[in-house]
Amino acid sequence: MGAMSGLKIKLKMPATVVISLDLELSWGMFDVAYGEELLKMARWTHDTGVPNLLGHFSRTGVSASWAIVGAMMRKSLPDVSGLPEIRYPHFPKDWFTYVPKDGDESDHPEWFGASLVDLIRKTRPQQEIGFHSFSHVILGAPEMTRERAVAEYQECARIAHELGIPTTCFIHPRNAVGFLPELREAGFTCYREFPDLPPTNLEGKWMSIRAVSADFLGLTPPVFTPFMKDGLVCIPGSLRVRYAAGWRKHIPDASRSRRLRKGLERVRKHGGIFHVWFHPENLYAEWPRVENVVAHFLDDLSAMVRNGEVRCMTMGQITDEFLSANGHAASMAGASNVKA
């Protein structure tokens, strides 16, 4: 996994907030929780969750980075016979076993969302569209092969070209980062990472007492600065807005809101990036609890932007600024890391 090594070049940032969204529908959890409840949640996200979120962004004048599973950006499943096969211990079946081979978005909105991409592109202020892999394979897992990773990246780049979307931001499924030089070679320029996570750690393992306590107690989240790694701009994540199911439903909404407000206050005072992220699917459980938390956060953020206290930028905008301010050193480091 040489993709995780390399010289880091950092850039000091003024107070900046970025919101990234991992849009997956059923692709995000079919390998660990396939069933009617997953499909119901995905249909709700397609029909209600995403339109509601876009309404909040439009109402508050906030832009976000939407990292979308490439296959769900289609109206139906394209030919995937050429993709190198990958199997995991927790899911030894063919990766596309549950995906409808026939039919399209009209009868399987839990899997496909071409109309959602159009809706996001039409929303104002302008939203950024990025990628969350092509088929939500776990790119940082030990079982992942370079051949499948490259194929996933190339499929995303192909879709971007067809839709006229820049290959700017990429977010790895389950936050399992891997094959960064290959991601850069596919044309992408930035990604999200978590400094406290080992590179092959899966999202489900991030259950430390510290993280759980922080959510329940409403502790202040960290702020970060972007840095160059393996030729890509890394924009670290600060705070995940958790969904309200299982043990997470016991997190008081006041604690969720308190963490978001504390993050805004910290970045306002000290600068850097406060990077909030969640899945649109997170709004489903015990709706409208989490949606209300997000809506109040956007209201607070919008007011601070209007007052000139913070900036709100997409991952792509941060990357452009980073490369413009530190372009020469960044390009030299990127070339050096790719050759290493």
One Martini backbone bead per residue (centre of mass of N, CA, C, O) as a GRO file, in nm:
protein
  340
    1MET     BB    1   0.063   0.059   0.027
    2GLY     BB    2   0.210   0.323  -0.116
    3ALA     BB    3  -0.034   0.536  -0.123
    4MET     BB    4   0.033   0.648   0.190
    5SER     BB    5   0.281   0.785   0.103
    6GLY     BB    6   0.457   1.090   0.164
    7LEU     BB    7   0.485   1.409   0.123
    8LYS     BB    8   0.387   1.691   0.320
    9ILE     BB    9   0.187   1.974   0.224
   10LYS     BB   10   0.104   2.271   0.375
   11LEU     BB   11  -0.183   2.507   0.438
   12LYS     BB   12  -0.287   2.789   0.546
   13MET     BB   13  -0.616   2.874   0.677
   14PRO     BB   14  -0.887   3.019   0.678
   15ALA     BB   15  -1.198   3.030   0.779
   16THR     BB   16  -1.340   2.703   0.701
   17VAL     BB   17  -1.618   2.540   0.541
   18VAL     BB   18  -1.699   2.191   0.483
   19ILE     BB   19  -1.923   1.983   0.285
   20SER     BB   20  -1.968   1.627   0.282
   21LEU     BB   21  -2.128   1.374   0.068
   22ASP     BB   22  -2.242   1.031   0.085
   23LEU     BB   23  -2.383   0.893  -0.202
   24GLU     BB   24  -2.555   0.552  -0.227
   25LEU     BB   25  -2.787   0.412  -0.127
   26SER     BB   26  -2.755   0.068  -0.155
   27TRP     BB   27  -2.438   0.056  -0.198
   28GLY     BB   28  -2.331   0.107   0.105
   29MET     BB   29  -2.482  -0.188   0.253
   30PHE     BB   30  -2.526  -0.466   0.098
   31ASP     BB   31  -2.272  -0.633   0.230
   32VAL     BB   32  -2.410  -0.601   0.549
   33ALA     BB   33  -2.752  -0.506   0.497
   34TYR     BB   34  -2.945  -0.680   0.334
   35GLY     BB   35  -3.280  -0.548   0.271
   36GLU     BB   36  -3.577  -0.389   0.310
   37GLU     BB   37  -3.470  -0.155   0.485
   38LEU     BB   38  -3.255  -0.058   0.289
   39LEU     BB   39  -3.445  -0.006   0.047
   40LYS     BB   40  -3.626   0.197   0.192
   41MET     BB   41  -3.406   0.404   0.256
   42ALA     BB   42  -3.318   0.453  -0.041
   43ARG     BB   43  -3.590   0.552  -0.146
   44TRP     BB   44  -3.615   0.791   0.046
   45THR     BB   45  -3.360   0.935  -0.047
   46HIS     BB   46  -3.448   0.974  -0.340
   47ASP     BB   47  -3.741   1.116  -0.280
   48THR     BB   48  -3.652   1.300  -0.004
   49GLY     BB   49  -3.368   1.353   0.117
   50VAL     BB   50  -3.228   1.505  -0.115
   51PRO     BB   51  -3.438   1.728  -0.171
   52ASN     BB   52  -3.425   1.843   0.117
   53LEU     BB   53  -3.127   1.921   0.122
   54LEU     BB   54  -3.134   2.111  -0.122
   55GLY     BB   55  -3.330   2.307   0.010
   56HIS     BB   56  -3.136   2.395   0.238
   57PHE     BB   57  -2.906   2.497   0.060
   58SER     BB   58  -3.072   2.706  -0.094
   59ARG     BB   59  -3.186   2.867   0.150
   60THR     BB   60  -2.872   2.924   0.273
   61GLY     BB   61  -2.638   2.935   0.049
   62VAL     BB   62  -2.507   2.638   0.031
   63SER     BB   63  -2.224   2.449  -0.043
   64ALA     BB   64  -2.144   2.115  -0.165
   65SER     BB   65  -1.998   1.787  -0.158
   66TRP     BB   66  -2.091   1.527  -0.388
   67ALA     BB   67  -2.039   1.189  -0.329
   68ILE     BB   68  -2.089   0.953  -0.590
   69VAL     BB   69  -2.193   0.670  -0.704
   70GLY     BB   70  -2.146   0.588  -1.022
   71ALA     BB   71  -2.370   0.370  -1.079
   72MET     BB   72  -2.609   0.567  -0.965
   73MET     BB   73  -2.581   0.779  -1.210
   74ARG     BB   74  -2.752   0.586  -1.345
   75LYS     BB   75  -3.043   0.435  -1.478
   76SER     BB   76  -2.855   0.180  -1.512
   77LEU     BB   77  -2.678  -0.100  -1.551
   78PRO     BB   78  -2.392  -0.149  -1.672
   79ASP     BB   79  -2.132  -0.297  -1.807
   80VAL     BB   80  -1.938  -0.527  -1.573
   81SER     BB   81  -1.765  -0.766  -1.704
   82GLY     BB   82  -1.470  -0.607  -1.706
   83LEU     BB   83  -1.442  -0.627  -1.411
   84PRO     BB   84  -1.253  -0.705  -1.171
   85GLU     BB   85  -1.263  -0.927  -0.935
   86ILE     BB   86  -1.406  -0.909  -0.594
   87ARG     BB   87  -1.341  -1.037  -0.258
   88TYR     BB   88  -1.481  -1.084   0.068
   89PRO     BB   89  -1.520  -1.229   0.368
   90HIS     BB   90  -1.809  -1.078   0.419
   91PHE     BB   91  -1.837  -1.102   0.074
   92PRO     BB   92  -1.821  -1.380  -0.146
   93LYS     BB   93  -1.975  -1.258  -0.358
   94ASP     BB   94  -2.082  -1.108  -0.607
   95TRP     BB   95  -2.094  -0.766  -0.614
   96PHE     BB   96  -2.375  -0.774  -0.816
   97THR     BB   97  -2.600  -0.962  -0.704
   98TYR     BB   98  -2.832  -0.732  -0.604
   99VAL     BB   99  -2.828  -0.596  -0.870
  100PRO     BB  100  -3.021  -0.491  -1.110
  101LYS     BB  101  -3.008  -0.597  -1.446
  102ASP     BB  102  -3.296  -0.503  -1.471
  103GLY     BB  103  -3.389  -0.201  -1.518
  104ASP     BB  104  -3.453   0.115  -1.347
  105GLU     BB  105  -3.520   0.403  -1.183
  106SER     BB  106  -3.833   0.369  -1.194
  107ASP     BB  107  -3.807   0.065  -1.030
  108HIS     BB  108  -3.492   0.141  -0.891
  109PRO     BB  109  -3.429   0.393  -0.673
  110GLU     BB  110  -3.231   0.230  -0.472
  111TRP     BB  111  -2.986   0.233  -0.712
  112PHE     BB  112  -3.085   0.482  -0.895
  113GLY     BB  113  -2.982   0.854  -0.980
  114ALA     BB  114  -2.989   1.049  -1.235
  115SER     BB  115  -3.195   1.266  -1.136
  116LEU     BB  116  -3.022   1.363  -0.896
  117VAL     BB  117  -2.793   1.482  -1.056
  118ASP     BB  118  -2.966   1.694  -1.196
  119LEU     BB  119  -3.067   1.832  -0.937
  120ILE     BB  120  -2.790   1.914  -0.828
  121ARG     BB  121  -2.700   2.082  -1.081
  122LYS     BB  122  -2.956   2.292  -1.050
  123THR     BB  123  -2.863   2.393  -0.794
  124ARG     BB  124  -2.885   2.687  -0.578
  125PRO     BB  125  -2.612   2.687  -0.520
  126GLN     BB  126  -2.350   2.542  -0.635
  127GLN     BB  127  -2.273   2.207  -0.668
  128GLU     BB  128  -2.063   1.944  -0.600
  129ILE     BB  129  -1.938   1.673  -0.807
  130GLY     BB  130  -1.843   1.355  -0.711
  131PHE     BB  131  -1.678   1.055  -0.585
  132HIS     BB  132  -1.765   0.699  -0.451
  133SER     BB  133  -1.692   0.546  -0.663
  134PHE     BB  134  -1.851   0.300  -0.857
  135SER     BB  135  -1.930   0.029  -0.633
  136HIS     BB  136  -1.831   0.036  -0.326
  137VAL     BB  137  -1.561  -0.052  -0.283
  138ILE     BB  138  -1.285  -0.146  -0.071
  139LEU     BB  139  -0.990   0.012  -0.129
  140GLY     BB  140  -0.832  -0.040   0.169
  141ALA     BB  141  -0.838  -0.330   0.154
  142PRO     BB  142  -0.647  -0.615   0.135
  143GLU     BB  143  -0.818  -0.739  -0.120
  144MET     BB  144  -0.740  -0.521  -0.292
  145THR     BB  145  -0.675  -0.441  -0.624
  146ARG     BB  146  -0.526  -0.262  -0.860
  147GLU     BB  147  -0.714  -0.334  -1.098
  148ARG     BB  148  -0.983  -0.248  -0.959
  149ALA     BB  149  -0.909   0.037  -0.881
  150VAL     BB  150  -0.853   0.141  -1.164
  151ALA     BB  151  -1.133   0.071  -1.278
  152GLU     BB  152  -1.294   0.253  -1.090
  153TYR     BB  153  -1.159   0.520  -1.170
  154GLN     BB  154  -1.219   0.501  -1.477
  155GLU     BB  155  -1.525   0.496  -1.455
  156CYS     BB  156  -1.550   0.772  -1.326
  157ALA     BB  157  -1.409   0.931  -1.553
  158ARG     BB  158  -1.612   0.851  -1.773
  159ILE     BB  159  -1.862   0.978  -1.646
  160ALA     BB  160  -1.753   1.263  -1.625
  161HIS     BB  161  -1.721   1.303  -1.928
  162GLU     BB  162  -2.019   1.250  -2.012
  163LEU     BB  163  -2.133   1.483  -1.793
  164GLY     BB  164  -1.929   1.723  -1.737
  165ILE     BB  165  -1.738   1.639  -1.490
  166PRO     BB  166  -1.511   1.696  -1.275
  167THR     BB  167  -1.204   1.545  -1.156
  168THR     BB  168  -1.181   1.605  -0.828
  169CYS     BB  169  -1.352   1.454  -0.606
  170PHE     BB  170  -1.279   1.194  -0.352
  171ILE     BB  171  -1.449   0.919  -0.176
  172HIS     BB  172  -1.400   0.661   0.029
  173PRO     BB  173  -1.519   0.381   0.114
  174ARG     BB  174  -1.528   0.364   0.456
  175ASN     BB  175  -1.259   0.533   0.468
  176ALA     BB  176  -1.070   0.344   0.277
  177VAL     BB  177  -0.765   0.418   0.191
  178GLY     BB  178  -0.639   0.388  -0.157
  179PHE     BB  179  -0.460   0.430  -0.433
  180LEU     BB  180  -0.355   0.731  -0.497
  181PRO     BB  181  -0.184   0.739  -0.757
  182GLU     BB  182  -0.420   0.622  -0.928
  183LEU     BB  183  -0.614   0.853  -0.877
  184ARG     BB  184  -0.438   1.070  -1.007
  185GLU     BB  185  -0.415   0.933  -1.291
  186ALA     BB  186  -0.739   0.969  -1.333
  187GLY     BB  187  -0.764   1.305  -1.242
  188PHE     BB  188  -0.762   1.355  -0.954
  189THR     BB  189  -0.718   1.609  -0.670
  190CYS     BB  190  -0.908   1.502  -0.422
  191TYR     BB  191  -0.953   1.411  -0.067
  192ARG     BB  192  -1.063   1.217   0.211
  193GLU     BB  193  -0.943   1.217   0.555
  194PHE     BB  194  -0.814   1.052   0.865
  195PRO     BB  195  -0.557   1.103   1.078
  196ASP     BB  196  -0.655   0.872   1.307
  197LEU     BB  197  -0.652   0.666   1.072
  198PRO     BB  198  -0.584   0.394   0.941
  199PRO     BB  199  -0.574   0.321   0.604
  200THR     BB  200  -0.743   0.023   0.650
  201ASN     BB  201  -0.967   0.130   0.799
  202LEU     BB  202  -1.292   0.090   0.895
  203GLU     BB  203  -1.570   0.249   0.977
  204GLY     BB  204  -1.673   0.023   1.187
  205LYS     BB  205  -1.399   0.065   1.379
  206TRP     BB  206  -1.494   0.361   1.463
  207MET     BB  207  -1.543   0.295   1.821
  208SER     BB  208  -1.434   0.468   2.024
  209ILE     BB  209  -1.467   0.608   2.324
  210ARG     BB  210  -1.396   0.892   2.230
  211ALA     BB  211  -1.603   0.921   1.998
  212VAL     BB  212  -1.860   0.859   2.157
  213SER     BB  213  -1.826   1.072   2.377
  214ALA     BB  214  -1.824   1.320   2.194
  215ASP     BB  215  -2.122   1.292   2.107
  216PHE     BB  216  -2.264   1.285   2.389
  217LEU     BB  217  -2.101   1.556   2.501
  218GLY     BB  218  -2.030   1.772   2.282
  219LEU     BB  219  -1.756   1.801   2.162
  220THR     BB  220  -1.492   1.950   2.023
  221PRO     BB  221  -1.390   1.964   1.716
  222PRO     BB  222  -1.168   1.954   1.477
  223VAL     BB  223  -0.918   2.122   1.294
  224PHE     BB  224  -0.774   2.179   0.966
  225THR     BB  225  -0.530   2.125   0.713
  226PRO     BB  226  -0.429   2.103   0.416
  227PHE     BB  227  -0.264   1.846   0.205
  228MET     BB  228  -0.005   1.689   0.039
  229LYS     BB  229  -0.062   1.355  -0.119
  230ASP     BB  230   0.031   1.182  -0.374
  231GLY     BB  231  -0.073   1.440  -0.559
  232LEU     BB  232  -0.291   1.516  -0.339
  233VAL     BB  233  -0.555   1.675  -0.185
  234CYS     BB  234  -0.606   1.685   0.157
  235ILE     BB  235  -0.932   1.682   0.337
  236PRO     BB  236  -1.000   1.667   0.641
  237GLY     BB  237  -1.200   1.529   0.877
  238SER     BB  238  -1.402   1.634   1.166
  239LEU     BB  239  -1.731   1.563   1.130
  240ARG     BB  240  -1.984   1.334   1.206
  241VAL     BB  241  -2.320   1.287   1.127
  242ARG     BB  242  -2.511   1.082   1.286
  243TYR     BB  243  -2.730   0.849   1.298
  244ALA     BB  244  -3.066   0.738   1.446
  245ALA     BB  245  -2.948   0.437   1.516
  246GLY     BB  246  -2.938   0.246   1.756
  247TRP     BB  247  -2.715   0.383   1.968
  248ARG     BB  248  -2.739   0.668   1.818
  249LYS     BB  249  -3.033   0.749   1.918
  250HIS     BB  250  -2.908   0.845   2.211
  251ILE     BB  251  -2.814   1.093   2.089
  252PRO     BB  252  -2.847   1.402   2.149
  253ASP     BB  253  -2.938   1.665   1.963
  254ALA     BB  254  -2.789   1.874   2.136
  255SER     BB  255  -2.508   1.743   2.095
  256ARG     BB  256  -2.490   1.768   1.793
  257SER     BB  257  -2.523   2.078   1.785
  258ARG     BB  258  -2.288   2.149   1.974
  259ARG     BB  259  -2.059   2.046   1.793
  260LEU     BB  260  -2.116   2.230   1.553
  261ARG     BB  261  -2.088   2.500   1.703
  262LYS     BB  262  -1.797   2.449   1.808
  263GLY     BB  263  -1.670   2.426   1.528
  264LEU     BB  264  -1.738   2.710   1.434
  265GLU     BB  265  -1.592   2.859   1.665
  266ARG     BB  266  -1.309   2.746   1.621
  267VAL     BB  267  -1.268   2.838   1.324
  268ARG     BB  268  -1.317   3.138   1.375
  269LYS     BB  269  -1.069   3.174   1.577
  270HIS     BB  270  -0.828   2.972   1.421
  271GLY     BB  271  -0.892   2.845   1.173
  272GLY     BB  272  -0.918   2.657   0.899
  273ILE     BB  273  -1.091   2.334   0.886
  274PHE     BB  274  -1.440   2.253   0.885
  275HIS     BB  275  -1.534   1.910   0.833
  276VAL     BB  276  -1.842   1.808   0.727
  277TRP     BB  277  -2.009   1.478   0.746
  278PHE     BB  278  -2.243   1.273   0.546
  279HIS     BB  279  -2.530   1.092   0.484
  280PRO     BB  280  -2.832   1.121   0.344
  281GLU     BB  281  -2.931   0.852   0.478
  282ASN     BB  282  -2.916   0.964   0.781
  283LEU     BB  283  -3.215   1.098   0.780
  284TYR     BB  284  -3.414   0.853   0.816
  285ALA     BB  285  -3.377   0.797   1.101
  286GLU     BB  286  -3.608   0.946   1.286
  287TRP     BB  287  -3.762   1.126   1.126
  288PRO     BB  288  -3.635   1.468   1.155
  289ARG     BB  289  -3.385   1.488   1.339
  290VAL     BB  290  -3.124   1.521   1.158
  291GLU     BB  291  -3.237   1.737   0.971
  292ASN     BB  292  -3.267   1.952   1.191
  293VAL     BB  293  -2.972   1.971   1.265
  294VAL     BB  294  -2.873   2.055   0.984
  295ALA     BB  295  -3.050   2.306   0.946
  296HIS     BB  296  -2.933   2.465   1.189
  297PHE     BB  297  -2.643   2.463   1.091
  298LEU     BB  298  -2.696   2.620   0.825
  299ASP     BB  299  -2.797   2.872   0.959
  300ASP     BB  300  -2.538   2.938   1.115
  301LEU     BB  301  -2.347   2.940   0.875
  302SER     BB  302  -2.486   3.156   0.703
  303ALA     BB  303  -2.454   3.387   0.908
  304MET     BB  304  -2.138   3.378   0.915
  305VAL     BB  305  -2.096   3.439   0.619
  306ARG     BB  306  -2.245   3.713   0.609
  307ASN     BB  307  -2.042   3.827   0.846
  308GLY     BB  308  -1.741   3.723   0.773
  309GLU     BB  309  -1.631   3.472   0.965
  310VAL     BB  310  -1.671   3.267   0.724
  311ARG     BB  311  -1.620   3.009   0.497
  312CYS     BB  312  -1.774   2.841   0.210
  313MET     BB  313  -1.652   2.533   0.067
  314THR     BB  314  -1.537   2.326  -0.154
  315MET     BB  315  -1.313   2.092  -0.232
  316GLY     BB  316  -1.235   2.219  -0.504
  317GLN     BB  317  -1.181   2.508  -0.403
  318ILE     BB  318  -0.959   2.436  -0.206
  319THR     BB  319  -0.772   2.309  -0.416
  320ASP     BB  320  -0.730   2.553  -0.596
  321GLU     BB  321  -0.608   2.729  -0.373
  322PHE     BB  322  -0.374   2.549  -0.299
  323LEU     BB  323  -0.239   2.529  -0.583
  324SER     BB  324  -0.205   2.834  -0.623
  325ALA     BB  325  -0.030   2.887  -0.356
  326ASN     BB  326   0.139   2.576  -0.395
  327GLY     BB  327   0.202   2.454  -0.681
  328HIS     BB  328   0.502   2.389  -0.718
  329ALA     BB  329   0.552   2.214  -0.467
  330ALA     BB  330   0.321   2.018  -0.518
  331SER     BB  331   0.411   1.908  -0.796
  332MET     BB  332   0.684   1.803  -0.702
  333ALA     BB  333   0.578   1.608  -0.488
  334GLY     BB  334   0.394   1.442  -0.670
  335ALA     BB  335   0.611   1.338  -0.863
  336SER     BB  336   0.787   1.203  -0.644
  337ASN     BB  337   0.569   1.004  -0.534
  338VAL     BB  338   0.504   0.852  -0.798
  339LYS     BB  339   0.804   0.746  -0.838
  340ALA     BB  340   0.842   0.589  -0.555
   0.00000   0.00000   0.00000
